[in-house]
Amino acid sequence: MTERRDVIRIVPYDPAWGTSFSEQARVLSPLLQKHLVRPIEHMGSTSIPGLAAKAIIDMLAVVANIDDVATNVLDRAGWVFAPEPNDAAARKLSFCHPSIAMRTHHLHVVEEQSDDWRGWLAFRDRLCVDRETRDEYAELKRDLADRFGADPNSRDAYR
């Protein structure tokens, strides 16, 4: 496994995150089009206006069958297959851009029948409309990053 070099650092919300998502979604959509059951979505902390976050754009691609998606399908667009420990059990594939060590974007390709993606989007949507919960979540993220974020290869405690 490639070592990560991106320490966990929480930064103020950046409106450019939405643009960065859109640019990559335009690149990825044609490459995944035959597998997608819905448009690629911006999820995670960078998708929530006003929320401090790690400056890594989380993206979601929901597909009919994960087995039909080749792990090299995004190579020519500069995306790297980056499997995570529970991906197989979760019927998920993980990719990052531009590298595993210093990613700016993380794509979660998830099978439609999985319940995980629905929860991720519901959590995003809740934080988008509930400022108090959003601010509490930001404080929790800062605290966890301060306590556990120095080692980029030990993310479980932060999560």
Secondary structure, DSSP 4 states (H G I P E B T S, - for coil): -PPP------B---THHHHHHHHHHHHHHHHHTTTBSS--EEESGGGSTT--B-S-EEEEEEES-GGGS-TTTTGGGT-EE---TTTTTTTEEEEEES-STT-SEEEEEEETT-SHHHHHHHHHHHHHH-HHHHHHHHHHHHHHHHHHTT-TT--TTT-
